[in-house]
Amino acid sequence: MGNIIKVDNVSMKFNLSQEKVDSIKEYVIKFLKREIQYNEFWALKNISFNMQKGERLGILGLNGAGKSTLLKVIAGVFKPTEGKVERHGVLAPMLELGAGFDMQYTGAENIYLYGSVLGYSKAFIEERFDEIVAFSELKEFIDVPLKNYSSGMRARLGFSIATIVEPDILILDEVLSVGDAKFRKKSEKKVMDMFDKGVTVLFVSHSLEQVERLCNKAMILEHGKMLEYGDISKVAETYRKIIE
């Protein structure tokens, strides 16, 4: 059985000198005032692991550990500074749900917009439109501009669009904590149904209990380095000691 995901010695460097300097004069002034700092920051350092089809990996770690960065590198949002990622199959990244939304447009228009960001054809969206709306429970708001939606409503719409396909790889970043308890239950069930079809999952959640329930493998990241990788029960035990 071949690997569906292969992460090979991946490191990701960010340059934190986000100072925008518009002119040489401004640069000199800022430099003299010591406002420009060139501090590099390695969000990930030498991460390697493989995943087989159907494995469900929970990524654990405290804030700033590099969890979301790792998902973005695997999803292809970021190109790693070092190392490489190989993926096989259709990938559905649910990173920042609704990051492709336009607030001026209505819910209905955004279904087409966000759908095209995710690579769906117009015909495919037309065919599944009613299903997306029904799942999101936003029928009476679908012709309202998104700027009038609550963040929970936007997340529900994003989740409903992103899960309409049957991907080979599913990347979930904190998305099962969107909406109210009833919607959370429903979205978790939807993801579980995808699991039954043998989808390979990478999952970031702040809830260890949720990771234990949904995943069979886990990894602990700390300051961009991998502390541990293996079966969920063993890794969960280690993580409990870290967070206690």
Stockholm file with secondary structure:
# STOCKHOLM 1.0

chainA/1-244         MGNIIKVDNVSMKFNLSQEKVDSIKEYVIKFLKREIQYNEFWALKNISFNMQKGERLGILGLNGAGKSTLLKVIAGVFKPTEGKVERHGVLAPMLELGAGFDMQYTGAENIYLYGSVLGYSKAFIEERFDEIVAFSELKEFIDVPLKNYSSGMRARLGFSIATIVEPDILILDEVLSVGDAKFRKKSEKKVMDMFDKGVTVLFVSHSLEQVERLCNKAMILEHGKMLEYGDISKVAETYRKIIE
#=GR chainA/1-244 SS CCEEEEEEEEEEEEECCCCCCCSHHHHHHHHHTTCCCCCEEEEEEEEEEEEETTCEEEEECCTTSSHHHHHHHHHTSSCCSEEEEEECSCEEEESSTTTTCCTTSBHHHHHHHHHHHTTCCHHHHHHHHHHHHHHHTCGGGTTSBGGGSCHHHHHHHHHHHHTTSCCSEEEEESGGGCSCHHHHHHHHHHHHHHHHTTCEEEEECSCHHHHHHHCSEEEEEETTEEEEEEEHHHHHHHHHHHHC
#=GC SS_cons         CCEEEEEEEEEEEEECCCCCCCSHHHHHHHHHTTCCCCCEEEEEEEEEEEEETTCEEEEECCTTSSHHHHHHHHHTSSCCSEEEEEECSCEEEESSTTTTCCTTSBHHHHHHHHHHHTTCCHHHHHHHHHHHHHHHTCGGGTTSBGGGSCHHHHHHHHHHHHTTSCCSEEEEESGGGCSCHHHHHHHHHHHHHHHHTTCEEEEECSCHHHHHHHCSEEEEEETTEEEEEEEHHHHHHHHHHHHC
//
